[in-house]
Amino acid sequence: MNSVFENSPLPRYAQLADLLRQRITRGVWAVGQKMPSLEELVGEFNVARVTVRQAVAILAREGLLLPQQGRGTFVTAKPEHDRSLRLETSLRGLADAYRNDSPQLTILEETGAMPALQPGDGQAAPKYHFMRRVHARDGQPYCVISIYLDQRVFRLAPRRFRTETVVPVMLDLPSVKIAKARQTLRIASADVEVARQLGIAVNAPVAEVRRLCHSADGTLTYLGEVTYRGDYIHFEMDLIT
């Protein structure tokens, strides 16, 4: 079998439907264009005929494809929702993006835990409040995030921190002063747990972001370890400043 579809908890037809949907989104197949034949798709992806039919049926129900007896299958529309998510390069920009986006939050875990700090991460707070959650837009999960928030900061607005995205709430609090913030990004592949949480294939590309905020005395106030779906990330940098 094609390695694209190996070792995934998702049904093969759902994975294929997502792959075909991405091709339509990118314009590989334009609106009005005839899709490759059933046999061509079976040969390209090394899947059963029924798998292709099920994938096409999903996209037909979404209004993206129109199978016509004796003529083939035609692209009728692009997906309506913009799946791109701009990865901001400033803390204020990140807060504004999340504030305006208002993603749906699903709490996976909430407890007290200490982060495993790396050299250069700064001084640990006495205690942290740990939250692990999934963010979704229009019902589609796009990232899973583990958050370590200084317990003293969490206690300033526990209800808001539990129901809203953390960075905007943190910056809204007058008594919380962030003196330094940084983030790193690396491209990786989804493991079984992340694939299940984000609804993607195992080993699908993901972007792993590690985001840190420090107070003036060097205490690590916030640590966010985020895994984004690779097909949601849009990253821009100014090369001339």
Secondary structure, DSSP 8 states (H G I E B T S, - for coil): --GGGSS-SS-HHHHHHHHHHHHHHHTSS-TT-B---HHHHHHHHT--HHHHHHHHHHHHHTTSEEEETTTEEEE----SS---EE--SSHHHHHHHHHHH--EEEEEEEEE------TTS-B--S-EEEEEEEEEETTEEEEEEEEEEEHHHHTTSHHHHHHS-HHHHHHH-TT----EEEEEEEEEE--HHHHHHHT--TT-EEEEEEEEEE-TTSBEEEEEEEEEETTTEE----S--
